[in-house]
Amino acid sequence: MSSALVNLVEGVAQRVADNKVTATDGQAFLKRLVHGPVAAFAVKLTPNPFDDLALEFLKSVIPKE
């Protein structure tokens, strides 16, 4: 997974830990991020095939609905 995407996810997790956003809001954000077109586009731009695998893994463990 690209480092920018990881940094974004870690930032959301930190905001949840700091009580700056609710866990529900954080979950909704992660679902949209993992299943949305932005992550898919970012992963396609990277030459590393493991990014594709990592995104598919995240999609399997973070349900869309």
N, C-alpha and C positions, 0 to 999 in steps of 0.2 A: 504494500500500500504506500502511496506517496507520503512523504513526510508532512506536507501541508495538510493533507487529510487527517493524518494522525494528530497533528498539532491542534486542528480544529476540534476533533473528538475529545482530546485531553482537556482543551479549554472549556468545553461544555461540561465535562465531568467535574472540573475544578469549580466552576460556577455553581453547580449543584451542591458540591461539598461545602461551599461558602454560603449556602442558603440564598444565593442571588437569583436562583431560578428553581422552580419546583422540579421534583423528580419526574413528574408527569410531563412537564414541558420538555425536559431533557430527553425522555424516551421518545416523544413525538418527533423531536428534532432528529434524533439518531435514525429513526425509522425513515423519515423523509430523506435524510442524507444517504443512507445505505441503498435505498430502493429508488432513489431519484436519478434523473439523467445526468446531474453534475458529477457524481461519483463515477458513473459508468464512462463518461467522457474523459475524465481525468485519468482513469485507469487505462483507457485505450491509448492515451498519449504516451504512456510510459513503455519503454522497450522490455521491461521485466515481466515475463509471463507469470511470475508469482503474485503480482498485483491482481491479476485476473482471478487467480485462485483465492487470494485473500478476500476479495470482494464477494465472490460466490460463497465462501465460508460465512462471511458476515450476513449475507442474505439468508442463509440457511438457519442461523442461530438467532437472528432478529426478525421476527415475523412482520410481514407487511401490515397486517391488520391486527 
